[in-house]
Amino acid sequence: MLASMSDTIAAADQAMNFEEALKALEAIVHKLESGEAPLDESIALYERGNALRALCQKRLDAAKAKIEAINLGADGTPVGTKSFDQD
């Protein structure tokens, strides 16, 4: 049952946008820093926080790739894009 619950949380986390995931991560950090949570809950919070951190990093990396894919003209203005899937 615990694995099923973890899978449900992970699926819900994947559906979050960057801002939602960051807010959830900040709430976890606050709770862990406060020392309110018992050990088992702290471990679960840490694991979820680590997953949210990875999700945020993934979203940031995707945004960076899109930004880097913008081609600039000689005057520095955007003139088009290139696929960032090409390498």
N, C-alpha and C positions, 0 to 999 in steps of 0.2 A: 504494500500500500504506500509506503514511503517513497519508493521509486516512482510510482504513478503520480504522487503529489509533486515530486520534483520535476517530472516531465511536464506536468500541467503548468507549473510556475515557469519553467524554461520556455515553453511555447508562448506563454503570455509575455514574457520578457522580450522574445524575438519580435513580437508585434509592436513593441514600444518604439516611438520615434526617439531621436537622440535626446531631446530635452526631457522626456518622460523618464528615460533610463538614467539620465544624470541626476534627476531629482530623487529617484528611488535609491540610487547609489549614495547620494548625500545623506538621506535619511538613515541608511544602514550605517554609514560612518559615524553619524551623530550618536546612534544608539550604542554602537560598539565603544565609542570614546567615553560615553557616560558611565559605562560599567553596569548598566541596569540589567543586562541579559545574563541568565545563567550560562554556564559553560557550553552545554549542548546547543542552546539557541545561538550563542556567539559563534560557534563553529559553523552552524547552518547559515547564519547571516554573513559570515566571512566568505563562505563558498558562493552564496548568491551574489555578494558584492563583487567577487572576482569575475563571475560570469557577466555581470553588468558592466564592469570595467572593460572586459574584452569586447562586449557588444558596442560600447561607446567608441572604443578604438577602431573597430571595424567600420563603423559609420563615419568616423573622422577620416580614415584612410580612403574610403570611397569618395567622400567629398573632395579630398585633396587631389585624388586622381582626376576627377572631373574638372577641377580648377586648372590643374596642370595641362589638361588636354586642350585648353583654349589657346589658339594660335594668335599671336600679336603681330601687327604690321610694323613697319619700320618706325612709325610715329608712336607706337605703344598702344594703339587702339586695337580692340579685338577684331579680327578679320575672318574668323571661322573657328572650327574646332576639328580636332582629329580624334579618332577613336582611341581611348586609353586602353583598349584591349589589345592593341597592336604593340608588338615589341620585337 
